[in-house]
Amino acid sequence: MKRQRQNEILAIISEFEIENQEMLCEKLRERGYNVTQATVSRDINELSIEKTVSENGVNCYMRAKAANKRHFETIFSQSVTHIDCAGNIVCVKCHSGLANAACAMFDTMNIDGVVGTISGDDTIFILARTENDAKKLAVQLKDMV
């Protein structure tokens, strides 16, 4: 029952901009789950759900990974000026002083094929496992800028 309820919570916050626990309780009740606010609060913690601002500017619940991704994309797109790759290294040029923040956010994403990163004041080097991984990553990052 708990797993089903938690899966339903994930479905609800994916479908709707849920602003508070009471709204979430109401949606769960509409779907046949008789829950208390305390139960929903525990589920939110266990599922690593965070409050963040949606694309529409609404302060709502979102899965931590999705929230981190949106936060990363915002910081990254505002920091980066140029992306290129050579061999299995992706070089990301940033506005002066912003590479560290962009790199820290990138590191939280745990992207497959990335061995590690290093950043300076205005440059990030991303070591990819293979040349192919570097090319794919460069394309993916360019799409975010």
Short mmCIF file of the C-alpha atoms (twelve columns), coordinates in Angstrom:
data_MODEL
# 
_entry.id   MODEL 
# 
loop_
_atom_site.group_PDB 
_atom_site.id 
_atom_site.type_symbol 
_atom_site.label_atom_id 
_atom_site.label_alt_id 
_atom_site.label_comp_id 
_atom_site.label_asym_id 
_atom_site.label_seq_id 
_atom_site.Cartn_x 
_atom_site.Cartn_y 
_atom_site.Cartn_z 
_atom_site.pdbx_PDB_model_num 
ATOM 1   C CA . MET A 1   0.000  0.000  0.000   1 
ATOM 2   C CA . LYS A 2   2.803  2.421  0.919   1 
ATOM 3   C CA . ARG A 3   4.660  1.836  -2.356  1 
ATOM 4   C CA . GLN A 4   1.453  2.309  -4.359  1 
ATOM 5   C CA . ARG A 5   0.694  5.549  -2.492  1 
ATOM 6   C CA . GLN A 6   4.214  6.850  -3.052  1 
ATOM 7   C CA . ASN A 7   4.040  5.970  -6.755  1 
ATOM 8   C CA . GLU A 8   0.752  7.855  -6.901  1 
ATOM 9   C CA . ILE A 9   2.398  10.879 -5.252  1 
ATOM 10  C CA . LEU A 10  5.116  10.845 -7.909  1 
ATOM 11  C CA . ALA A 11  2.478  10.641 -10.628 1 
ATOM 12  C CA . ILE A 12  0.502  13.519 -9.126  1 
ATOM 13  C CA . ILE A 13  3.471  15.884 -8.789  1 
ATOM 14  C CA . SER A 14  4.473  15.044 -12.365 1 
ATOM 15  C CA . GLU A 15  0.988  15.846 -13.625 1 
ATOM 16  C CA . PHE A 16  0.043  18.851 -11.470 1 
ATOM 17  C CA . GLU A 17  1.770  21.847 -9.891  1 
ATOM 18  C CA . ILE A 18  1.180  20.867 -6.263  1 
ATOM 19  C CA . GLU A 19  1.899  23.868 -4.040  1 
ATOM 20  C CA . ASN A 20  1.413  22.363 -0.575  1 
ATOM 21  C CA . GLN A 21  0.788  19.161 1.321   1 
ATOM 22  C CA . GLU A 22  -2.935 19.822 1.659   1 
ATOM 23  C CA . MET A 23  -3.288 19.974 -2.145  1 
ATOM 24  C CA . LEU A 24  -1.396 16.697 -2.379  1 
ATOM 25  C CA . CYS A 25  -3.631 15.107 0.270   1 
ATOM 26  C CA . GLU A 26  -6.711 16.217 -1.695  1 
ATOM 27  C CA . LYS A 27  -5.418 14.697 -4.936  1 
ATOM 28  C CA . LEU A 28  -4.581 11.456 -3.148  1 
ATOM 29  C CA . ARG A 29  -8.047 11.329 -1.602  1 
ATOM 30  C CA . GLU A 30  -9.595 11.886 -5.057  1 
ATOM 31  C CA . ARG A 31  -7.677 8.806  -6.177  1 
ATOM 32  C CA . GLY A 32  -8.889 6.666  -3.274  1 
ATOM 33  C CA . TYR A 33  -6.081 7.067  -0.734  1 
ATOM 34  C CA . ASN A 34  -7.254 8.007  2.752   1 
ATOM 35  C CA . VAL A 35  -4.152 9.855  3.998   1 
ATOM 36  C CA . THR A 36  -3.187 12.298 6.699   1 
ATOM 37  C CA . GLN A 37  -0.865 15.257 6.295   1 
ATOM 38  C CA . ALA A 38  1.682  13.498 8.537   1 
ATOM 39  C CA . THR A 39  1.755  10.463 6.230   1 
ATOM 40  C CA . VAL A 40  2.186  12.667 3.171   1 
ATOM 41  C CA . SER A 41  4.964  14.576 4.915   1 
ATOM 42  C CA . ARG A 42  6.843  11.330 5.621   1 
ATOM 43  C CA . ASP A 43  6.338  10.189 2.028   1 
ATOM 44  C CA . ILE A 44  7.703  13.495 0.732   1 
ATOM 45  C CA . ASN A 45  10.859 13.031 2.804   1 
ATOM 46  C CA . GLU A 46  11.323 9.388  1.806   1 
ATOM 47  C CA . LEU A 47  10.874 10.201 -1.890  1 
ATOM 48  C CA . SER A 48  13.330 13.148 -1.747  1 
ATOM 49  C CA . ILE A 49  10.684 15.522 -3.043  1 
ATOM 50  C CA . GLU A 50  11.601 19.197 -2.884  1 
ATOM 51  C CA . LYS A 51  9.826  22.496 -3.331  1 
ATOM 52  C CA . THR A 52  11.033 24.387 -6.373  1 
ATOM 53  C CA . VAL A 53  9.769  26.902 -8.895  1 
ATOM 54  C CA . SER A 54  8.104  25.379 -11.952 1 
ATOM 55  C CA . GLU A 55  8.499  26.601 -15.524 1 
ATOM 56  C CA . ASN A 56  5.276  28.561 -14.950 1 
ATOM 57  C CA . GLY A 57  6.704  30.309 -11.882 1 
ATOM 58  C CA . VAL A 58  4.693  28.260 -9.378  1 
ATOM 59  C CA . ASN A 59  6.356  27.192 -6.125  1 
ATOM 60  C CA . CYS A 60  5.549  23.468 -6.171  1 
ATOM 61  C CA . TYR A 61  6.758  19.968 -5.293  1 
ATOM 62  C CA . MET A 62  9.150  18.187 -7.607  1 
ATOM 63  C CA . ARG A 63  11.345 15.118 -7.441  1 
ATOM 64  C CA . ALA A 64  14.847 16.137 -6.262  1 
ATOM 65  C CA . LYS A 65  16.480 14.887 -9.446  1 
ATOM 66  C CA . ALA A 66  14.080 16.892 -11.621 1 
ATOM 67  C CA . ALA A 67  14.559 19.965 -9.441  1 
ATOM 68  C CA . ASN A 68  18.335 19.620 -9.642  1 
ATOM 69  C CA . LYS A 69  18.133 19.248 -13.409 1 
ATOM 70  C CA . ARG A 70  16.081 22.413 -13.809 1 
ATOM 71  C CA . HIS A 71  18.378 24.311 -11.417 1 
ATOM 72  C CA . PHE A 72  21.437 23.014 -13.295 1 
ATOM 73  C CA . GLU A 73  20.024 24.033 -16.670 1 
ATOM 74  C CA . THR A 74  19.340 27.561 -15.415 1 
ATOM 75  C CA . ILE A 75  22.794 28.072 -13.913 1 
ATOM 76  C CA . PHE A 76  24.501 26.382 -16.835 1 
ATOM 77  C CA . SER A 77  22.702 28.327 -19.558 1 
ATOM 78  C CA . GLN A 78  23.421 31.642 -17.838 1 
ATOM 79  C CA . SER A 79  27.109 30.836 -17.220 1 
ATOM 80  C CA . VAL A 80  28.316 29.234 -20.454 1 
ATOM 81  C CA . THR A 81  29.648 31.115 -23.461 1 
ATOM 82  C CA . HIS A 82  31.126 28.291 -25.589 1 
ATOM 83  C CA . ILE A 83  31.349 24.489 -25.693 1 
ATOM 84  C CA . ASP A 84  33.792 22.380 -27.702 1 
ATOM 85  C CA . CYS A 85  35.397 18.956 -27.480 1 
ATOM 86  C CA . ALA A 86  38.727 17.413 -28.384 1 
ATOM 87  C CA . GLY A 87  39.310 13.709 -27.992 1 
ATOM 88  C CA . ASN A 88  37.508 12.620 -24.861 1 
ATOM 89  C CA . ILE A 89  37.547 16.071 -23.203 1 
ATOM 90  C CA . VAL A 90  34.724 18.591 -23.341 1 
ATOM 91  C CA . CYS A 91  35.827 22.182 -22.807 1 
ATOM 92  C CA . VAL A 92  33.177 24.554 -21.469 1 
ATOM 93  C CA . LYS A 93  33.994 28.277 -21.484 1 
ATOM 94  C CA . CYS A 94  32.049 30.424 -19.017 1 
ATOM 95  C CA . HIS A 95  31.687 34.047 -18.035 1 
ATOM 96  C CA . SER A 96  34.496 35.035 -15.675 1 
ATOM 97  C CA . GLY A 97  33.970 33.662 -12.169 1 
ATOM 98  C CA . LEU A 98  31.075 31.344 -13.057 1 
ATOM 99  C CA . ALA A 99  32.828 28.126 -14.075 1 
ATOM 100 C CA . ASN A 100 33.008 26.809 -10.521 1 
ATOM 101 C CA . ALA A 101 29.255 27.172 -9.958  1 
ATOM 102 C CA . ALA A 102 28.388 25.658 -13.332 1 
ATOM 103 C CA . CYS A 103 30.800 22.764 -12.713 1 
ATOM 104 C CA . ALA A 104 29.434 22.097 -9.224  1 
ATOM 105 C CA . MET A 105 25.919 21.863 -10.659 1 
ATOM 106 C CA . PHE A 106 27.146 19.647 -13.512 1 
ATOM 107 C CA . ASP A 107 28.746 17.275 -10.992 1 
ATOM 108 C CA . THR A 108 25.402 16.775 -9.222  1 
ATOM 109 C CA . MET A 109 23.883 15.413 -12.435 1 
ATOM 110 C CA . ASN A 110 25.957 12.176 -12.388 1 
ATOM 111 C CA . ILE A 111 25.888 11.842 -16.180 1 
ATOM 112 C CA . ASP A 112 26.873 8.459  -17.624 1 
ATOM 113 C CA . GLY A 113 30.166 8.403  -19.474 1 
ATOM 114 C CA . VAL A 114 31.717 11.204 -17.410 1 
ATOM 115 C CA . VAL A 115 34.876 10.293 -15.504 1 
ATOM 116 C CA . GLY A 116 35.395 13.647 -13.773 1 
ATOM 117 C CA . THR A 117 35.570 17.417 -14.020 1 
ATOM 118 C CA . ILE A 118 37.900 20.241 -13.165 1 
ATOM 119 C CA . SER A 119 37.076 23.931 -13.213 1 
ATOM 120 C CA . GLY A 120 38.880 27.207 -13.006 1 
ATOM 121 C CA . ASP A 121 37.630 30.767 -13.099 1 
ATOM 122 C CA . ASP A 122 36.130 30.668 -16.585 1 
ATOM 123 C CA . THR A 123 36.760 27.152 -17.931 1 
ATOM 124 C CA . ILE A 124 35.503 23.648 -17.175 1 
ATOM 125 C CA . PHE A 125 37.185 20.493 -18.471 1 
ATOM 126 C CA . ILE A 126 34.985 17.417 -18.480 1 
ATOM 127 C CA . LEU A 127 36.775 14.110 -18.945 1 
ATOM 128 C CA . ALA A 128 34.543 11.656 -20.760 1 
ATOM 129 C CA . ARG A 129 35.141 7.921  -20.829 1 
ATOM 130 C CA . THR A 130 35.347 7.810  -24.630 1 
ATOM 131 C CA . GLU A 131 35.568 10.210 -27.539 1 
ATOM 132 C CA . ASN A 132 32.011 9.243  -28.477 1 
ATOM 133 C CA . ASP A 133 30.801 10.082 -24.954 1 
ATOM 134 C CA . ALA A 134 32.494 13.495 -25.235 1 
ATOM 135 C CA . LYS A 135 30.828 14.249 -28.567 1 
ATOM 136 C CA . LYS A 136 27.382 13.252 -27.246 1 
ATOM 137 C CA . LEU A 137 27.894 15.292 -24.093 1 
ATOM 138 C CA . ALA A 138 29.008 18.370 -26.049 1 
ATOM 139 C CA . VAL A 139 25.847 18.180 -28.171 1 
ATOM 140 C CA . GLN A 140 23.680 17.673 -25.085 1 
ATOM 141 C CA . LEU A 141 25.269 20.658 -23.316 1 
ATOM 142 C CA . LYS A 142 25.010 22.893 -26.394 1 
ATOM 143 C CA . ASP A 143 21.270 22.190 -26.481 1 
ATOM 144 C CA . MET A 144 20.993 23.655 -22.958 1 
ATOM 145 C CA . VAL A 145 22.727 26.925 -23.801 1 
# 
